[in-house]
């Protein structure tokens, strides 16, 4: 891939990132003092009805309400009574639900521990207790537990005895979900990422895991901060829910401690997990737009050190970027690429590498690859129609709220 194609790819992966208005919101929440106030003023000036933006929640941004309320108090951010009421109400609900979530999570951890199931807790359920000032500042709607594959069945049985008895399979054969009667799910997974292309299994995570002591509750294993950063950004690279911006807050807080990031180790781990392309884009954004303490040389090192088949990694990264809920109708979008670049992206989408098709379609016979290529325009059109319908429904819900 030449320099021109590399530039096109990097700009295309910019679809993963927040737009300018969302960046102002993140800076208002994460920064302190004048920087936060200036970003908040810029955000307020570009959005017409702020209470509606957080109340309708078409992008799940009300999950940021507890952080926004804390920033309002600490940085004296100006807000009218309507917005303060919306944010305070969402924060109160989050404070009430997080207490229930932590109690049920502890029941699940205790059940697994008593059954002798080895596990590592990942994502929101552990981040809320380790990197946020208050657990209610980090929304979590499920409990994600990575276990060795051979322990998934026994783990589900143990959870069933603790009241998590509604069991269903997860996509991509990632594992099983056990849901409590309150509808809180515990996901027992063989790997941390839904997409099997990015490996992060129990053996990998547990080798570097840290013990997390929880006052009056079951002690658990959690990923170290470097793996936690990789998991947050890796998931955002393909999950449409990245529009809620929680991944950016997770990453920013992880980069600011209390446990230091092993940046040299992060590069090696990213290569093992095959995350170099999306990770380099996210880290550039965190450093350049949010002023996170990311060393300037890390992203270029990730891009320069890619090994294996770049076409495969390019196509998987672009697939992840296309899984997008889109911007809120009241928020500014990123600038669309010029027509020539859009033709290049369309070519990559319709004619991806044969290695990508082999991975995406479950290693079909090579004789079938020409037929698969012929179906690509139809599948691409179906995907576009599906997302267009979803976004239209979001706009309707925002208008009717």
C-alpha positions as CSV (number, residue, x, y, z in Angstrom):
1,X,0.0,0.0,0.0
2,X,1.5,3.3,-1.1
3,X,1.8,6.6,0.8
4,X,-1.4,8.0,-0.9
5,X,-3.4,4.9,0.1
6,X,-2.1,5.1,3.6
7,X,-3.3,8.7,3.8
8,X,-6.7,7.8,2.5
9,X,-7.0,4.9,5.0
10,X,-6.1,7.1,8.0
11,X,-8.7,9.7,7.0
12,X,-11.3,7.0,6.4
13,X,-10.6,5.6,9.9
14,X,-11.4,9.1,11.1
15,X,-15.0,7.9,11.0
16,X,-14.2,6.2,14.3
17,X,-13.7,9.5,16.0
18,X,-16.0,12.1,17.6
19,X,-16.9,15.1,15.6
20,X,-16.0,18.7,16.5
21,X,-19.0,19.3,18.7
22,X,-18.5,16.0,20.6
23,X,-14.9,16.9,21.1
24,X,-15.9,20.2,22.7
25,X,-18.2,18.2,25.0
26,X,-15.5,15.8,26.0
27,X,-13.0,18.6,26.7
28,X,-15.6,20.3,28.8
29,X,-16.1,17.2,30.9
30,X,-12.5,16.1,31.1
31,X,-10.5,19.3,31.4
32,X,-10.5,21.8,34.3
33,X,-10.6,25.5,34.6
34,X,-10.6,27.9,31.6
35,X,-10.0,25.1,29.1
36,X,-13.2,23.3,30.2
37,X,-15.2,26.6,30.2
38,X,-14.0,27.6,26.8
39,X,-14.9,24.1,25.4
40,X,-18.3,24.2,27.1
41,X,-19.1,27.6,25.6
42,X,-18.1,26.4,22.2
43,X,-20.4,23.3,22.6
44,X,-23.3,25.4,23.9
45,X,-22.9,27.8,21.0
46,X,-23.3,25.1,18.4
47,X,-26.2,23.1,19.8
48,X,-29.6,24.7,19.8
49,X,-31.5,22.7,22.5
50,X,-29.1,21.2,25.0
51,X,-31.8,19.7,27.3
52,X,-33.3,17.9,24.4
53,X,-29.9,16.6,23.3
54,X,-29.4,14.9,26.7
55,X,-33.0,14.0,27.3
56,X,-33.8,12.2,24.1
57,X,-30.6,10.3,24.3
58,X,-30.5,9.2,20.6
59,X,-26.7,8.6,21.0
60,X,-26.7,7.4,24.6
61,X,-24.9,10.6,25.6
62,X,-27.0,11.0,28.8
63,X,-24.6,8.4,30.1
64,X,-22.2,11.3,30.4
65,X,-24.6,13.2,32.6
66,X,-22.9,12.4,35.9
67,X,-19.6,13.5,34.6
68,X,-21.1,16.7,33.1
69,X,-22.8,17.5,36.4
70,X,-19.5,17.1,38.2
71,X,-17.8,19.3,35.6
72,X,-20.5,22.0,36.0
73,X,-19.9,22.1,39.7
74,X,-16.1,22.0,39.6
75,X,-15.6,24.4,36.7
76,X,-18.6,26.7,37.1
77,X,-20.0,25.8,33.7
78,X,-23.0,27.9,32.7
79,X,-26.2,26.0,32.2
80,X,-29.9,27.0,32.5
81,X,-32.3,25.4,34.9
82,X,-33.8,23.0,32.3
83,X,-30.4,21.5,31.5
84,X,-29.4,21.2,35.1
85,X,-32.7,19.4,35.9
86,X,-32.2,16.9,33.0
87,X,-28.6,16.2,34.0
88,X,-29.4,15.9,37.7
89,X,-32.3,13.5,37.0
90,X,-30.1,11.3,34.9
91,X,-27.3,11.4,37.5
92,X,-29.8,10.4,40.3
93,X,-31.0,7.4,38.3
94,X,-27.4,6.3,37.6
95,X,-26.6,6.6,41.3
96,X,-29.6,4.4,42.2
97,X,-28.9,1.8,39.5
98,X,-25.1,1.5,40.1
99,X,-25.7,0.4,43.7
100,X,-28.0,-2.4,42.5
101,X,-25.5,-3.3,39.7
102,X,-22.6,-3.6,42.1
103,X,-24.6,-5.8,44.5
104,X,-25.6,-8.2,41.7
105,X,-22.1,-8.1,40.2
106,X,-20.7,-9.2,43.6
107,X,-23.2,-12.0,43.7
108,X,-22.0,-13.2,40.3
109,X,-18.3,-12.9,41.3
110,X,-18.9,-14.8,44.5
111,X,-20.8,-17.6,42.7
112,X,-17.9,-18.0,40.2
113,X,-15.3,-17.8,42.9
114,X,-17.0,-20.5,45.0
115,X,-17.3,-22.7,42.0
116,X,-13.6,-22.4,41.4
117,X,-14.0,-20.7,38.0
118,X,-11.0,-18.5,37.1
119,X,-12.1,-15.2,35.6
120,X,-11.0,-11.6,34.8
121,X,-13.5,-8.8,34.9
122,X,-13.2,-6.3,32.1
123,X,-14.8,-3.1,30.8
124,X,-17.3,-0.9,32.7
125,X,-18.1,-3.0,35.8
126,X,-14.4,-2.8,36.9
127,X,-13.5,0.6,35.4
128,X,-16.2,2.3,37.5
129,X,-14.4,1.1,40.6
130,X,-10.8,1.7,39.6
131,X,-10.4,4.8,37.4
132,X,-13.5,7.0,38.1
133,X,-13.9,9.2,41.1
134,X,-17.4,7.8,41.7
135,X,-18.8,4.5,40.4
136,X,-21.9,6.3,39.2
137,X,-19.7,8.4,36.9
138,X,-19.3,5.4,34.6
139,X,-22.4,3.8,33.2
140,X,-22.4,0.0,32.8
141,X,-25.3,-2.1,31.7
142,X,-23.7,-5.5,31.8
143,X,-20.9,-7.4,33.5
144,X,-18.2,-8.8,31.2
145,X,-16.1,-11.7,32.5
146,X,-13.4,-13.4,30.5
147,X,-12.9,-17.1,31.4
148,X,-11.0,-20.1,29.9
149,X,-13.3,-21.7,27.3
150,X,-13.5,-25.0,29.1
151,X,-15.0,-23.2,32.1
152,X,-17.9,-21.4,30.4
153,X,-20.5,-24.1,30.9
154,X,-19.6,-24.6,34.6
155,X,-19.6,-20.8,35.0
156,X,-23.1,-20.5,33.6
157,X,-24.3,-23.3,36.0
158,X,-22.8,-21.4,38.9
159,X,-24.4,-18.2,37.9
160,X,-27.7,-20.0,37.5
161,X,-27.6,-20.9,41.2
162,X,-27.1,-17.2,42.0
163,X,-30.2,-16.2,40.0
164,X,-28.7,-15.5,36.6
165,X,-30.6,-18.3,34.9
166,X,-31.8,-16.9,31.6
167,X,-29.0,-18.2,29.3
168,X,-28.5,-17.3,25.7
169,X,-25.5,-17.5,23.2
170,X,-23.5,-14.5,22.2
171,X,-22.6,-13.5,18.6
172,X,-19.5,-14.8,16.9
173,X,-19.4,-17.7,19.4
174,X,-17.8,-15.4,21.9
175,X,-19.5,-17.2,24.9
176,X,-22.7,-17.2,26.8
177,X,-24.8,-14.6,28.5
178,X,-26.6,-15.4,31.8
179,X,-29.3,-12.8,32.6
180,X,-30.7,-12.1,36.1
181,X,-34.4,-11.6,36.6
182,X,-33.7,-7.9,36.9
183,X,-32.4,-8.1,33.3
184,X,-28.8,-7.5,34.3
185,X,-26.7,-9.8,32.1
186,X,-23.4,-11.4,33.0
187,X,-21.4,-12.3,29.8
188,X,-19.0,-15.2,30.2
189,X,-16.7,-14.9,27.2
190,X,-13.8,-16.8,25.8
191,X,-12.2,-13.6,24.5
192,X,-12.7,-9.9,25.4
193,X,-13.6,-8.8,21.9
194,X,-16.7,-9.8,20.1
195,X,-14.8,-9.8,16.8
196,X,-12.5,-12.9,16.8
197,X,-10.0,-11.1,14.6
198,X,-8.7,-9.3,17.7
199,X,-7.4,-11.9,20.1
200,X,-7.6,-11.2,23.9
201,X,-8.3,-14.4,25.8
202,X,-8.1,-15.3,29.4
203,X,-4.5,-16.6,29.2
204,X,-3.3,-13.3,27.7
205,X,-5.2,-11.1,30.2
206,X,-4.7,-13.1,33.3
207,X,-0.9,-13.3,32.9
208,X,-0.8,-9.5,33.4
209,X,-3.9,-9.0,35.6
210,X,-4.0,-7.2,38.9
211,X,-6.0,-8.1,42.0
212,X,-8.7,-5.6,42.8
213,X,-9.7,-5.6,46.5
214,X,-13.3,-4.4,47.0
215,X,-14.3,-3.3,50.5
216,X,-16.8,-5.8,51.9
217,X,-17.0,-7.6,48.5
218,X,-15.4,-10.4,46.6
219,X,-11.9,-9.8,45.4
220,X,-11.5,-10.1,41.6
221,X,-8.9,-10.0,38.9
222,X,-8.9,-7.1,36.5
223,X,-6.7,-6.2,33.5
224,X,-3.8,-3.9,34.1
225,X,-4.2,-0.4,32.9
226,X,-2.4,-1.0,29.6
227,X,-4.6,-3.9,28.7
228,X,-7.7,-1.9,29.8
229,X,-6.7,0.8,27.4
230,X,-6.3,-1.7,24.6
231,X,-9.7,-3.2,25.4
232,X,-11.5,0.1,25.5
233,X,-10.1,1.4,22.2
234,X,-10.2,-2.0,20.5
235,X,-13.9,-2.4,21.2
236,X,-14.6,1.1,20.0
237,X,-13.0,0.2,16.7
238,X,-15.9,-2.0,15.6
239,X,-18.8,-1.4,18.0
240,X,-21.5,1.1,16.9
241,X,-22.1,2.2,20.5
242,X,-18.9,4.2,20.4
243,X,-21.2,7.1,19.6
244,X,-21.9,7.3,23.3
245,X,-18.3,8.6,23.8
246,X,-17.7,6.5,26.9
247,X,-14.7,4.9,25.3
248,X,-13.0,8.3,25.0
249,X,-13.6,9.0,28.7
250,X,-12.3,5.6,29.7
251,X,-9.1,6.0,27.7
252,X,-8.5,9.5,28.9
253,X,-8.8,8.5,32.5
254,X,-6.7,5.4,32.1
255,X,-4.0,7.5,30.5
256,X,-4.0,9.9,33.5
257,X,-3.5,7.1,36.1
258,X,-3.5,6.2,38.9
259,X,-1.7,3.2,37.4
260,X,0.8,4.2,34.7
261,X,0.4,2.9,31.1
262,X,3.4,0.8,29.8
263,X,3.6,2.6,26.5
264,X,6.4,0.4,25.1
265,X,4.5,-2.7,26.2
266,X,1.3,-1.3,24.7
267,X,2.9,-1.3,21.2
268,X,3.9,-5.0,21.5
269,X,0.6,-6.0,23.0
270,X,-1.3,-4.1,20.2
271,X,0.7,-6.0,17.6
272,X,-0.3,-9.3,19.3
273,X,-3.9,-8.2,19.3
274,X,-3.6,-6.9,15.7
275,X,-5.0,-3.5,16.8
276,X,-2.3,-1.3,15.3
277,X,-4.4,0.5,12.7
278,X,-7.4,1.6,14.7
279,X,-5.3,2.1,17.8
280,X,-3.0,4.6,16.1
281,X,-6.0,6.6,15.0
282,X,-7.5,6.7,18.5
283,X,-4.2,7.6,20.2
284,X,-3.6,10.5,17.8
285,X,-7.0,11.8,18.6
286,X,-6.6,11.4,22.4
287,X,-3.2,13.3,22.3
288,X,-4.1,16.0,19.7
289,X,-7.7,16.7,20.5
290,X,-8.1,15.8,24.2
291,X,-4.6,16.6,25.4
292,X,-4.1,13.1,26.9
293,X,-0.5,12.2,27.9
294,X,0.1,9.9,25.0
295,X,3.8,9.9,23.8
296,X,4.0,11.4,20.3
297,X,6.0,8.5,18.9
298,X,3.6,5.7,19.8
299,X,1.1,6.1,16.9
300,X,3.7,6.3,14.2
301,X,5.5,3.3,15.7
302,X,2.3,1.3,15.6
303,X,1.8,2.2,11.9
304,X,5.4,1.6,10.9
305,X,5.6,-1.8,12.7
306,X,2.6,-3.5,11.1
307,X,3.4,-7.1,10.1
308,X,1.6,-9.8,8.2
309,X,-1.0,-9.0,5.5
310,X,-1.8,-5.2,5.6
311,X,-4.7,-5.7,3.3
312,X,-6.5,-8.0,5.8
313,X,-5.9,-5.6,8.7
314,X,-7.0,-2.6,6.5
315,X,-10.2,-4.3,5.5
316,X,-11.1,-5.4,9.0
317,X,-10.4,-1.9,10.4
318,X,-12.6,-0.4,7.7
319,X,-15.4,-2.9,8.4
320,X,-15.3,-1.7,12.0
321,X,-15.4,2.0,11.0
322,X,-18.5,1.3,8.8
323,X,-20.4,0.0,11.9
324,X,-21.6,3.5,12.8
325,X,-24.7,4.9,14.4
326,X,-23.8,8.3,12.9
327,X,-23.8,11.7,14.5
328,X,-26.7,13.2,16.4
329,X,-28.7,15.3,14.0
330,X,-27.9,18.4,16.0
331,X,-24.2,17.8,16.1
332,X,-21.6,18.7,13.5
333,X,-20.2,15.8,11.5
334,X,-16.6,15.3,10.4
335,X,-15.9,16.6,6.9
336,X,-16.6,14.0,4.2
337,X,-13.6,12.8,2.1
338,X,-13.3,14.1,-1.5
339,X,-14.9,12.2,-4.3
340,X,-11.6,10.5,-5.4
341,X,-11.0,9.1,-1.9
342,X,-14.6,7.9,-1.7
343,X,-14.0,5.9,-4.9
344,X,-10.9,4.3,-3.3
345,X,-12.9,3.4,-0.2
346,X,-15.7,2.0,-2.3
347,X,-13.2,-0.1,-4.1
348,X,-11.8,-1.5,-0.9
349,X,-15.3,-2.2,0.4
350,X,-16.5,-4.0,-2.8
351,X,-13.1,-5.7,-3.6
352,X,-11.4,-6.4,-0.3
353,X,-8.4,-8.7,0.0
354,X,-9.0,-12.4,-0.5
355,X,-7.6,-12.9,3.0
356,X,-10.4,-10.7,4.4
357,X,-13.1,-12.7,2.5
358,X,-11.5,-15.9,3.9
359,X,-11.7,-14.5,7.4
360,X,-15.2,-12.9,7.1
361,X,-16.9,-15.8,5.4
362,X,-15.5,-18.6,7.5
363,X,-12.7,-19.9,5.3
364,X,-14.8,-20.9,2.3
365,X,-13.3,-22.9,-0.6
366,X,-11.2,-20.7,-2.8
367,X,-13.4,-21.6,-5.8
368,X,-16.3,-19.7,-4.1
369,X,-14.4,-16.4,-3.7
370,X,-15.4,-15.1,-7.2
371,X,-19.0,-15.7,-6.3
372,X,-18.6,-13.9,-3.0
373,X,-17.0,-10.9,-4.8
374,X,-20.1,-10.8,-7.0
375,X,-22.4,-10.5,-3.9
376,X,-20.4,-7.7,-2.3
377,X,-22.3,-4.8,-4.0
378,X,-25.6,-6.2,-2.7
379,X,-24.4,-6.8,0.8
380,X,-22.9,-3.3,0.9
381,X,-26.2,-1.8,-0.3
382,X,-28.2,-3.7,2.3
383,X,-25.8,-2.5,5.0
384,X,-26.2,1.1,3.9
385,X,-30.0,0.8,3.9
386,X,-30.0,-0.7,7.3
387,X,-28.0,2.1,8.9
388,X,-29.9,4.7,6.9
389,X,-33.2,3.4,8.3
390,X,-31.7,3.3,11.8
391,X,-30.5,6.9,11.6
392,X,-33.8,8.1,10.2
393,X,-35.6,6.5,13.2
394,X,-33.2,8.3,15.5
395,X,-34.0,11.7,13.9
396,X,-37.7,11.0,14.3
397,X,-37.3,10.1,17.9
398,X,-35.3,13.2,18.6
399,X,-37.9,15.4,16.8
400,X,-40.9,13.8,18.6
401,X,-39.3,13.9,22.1
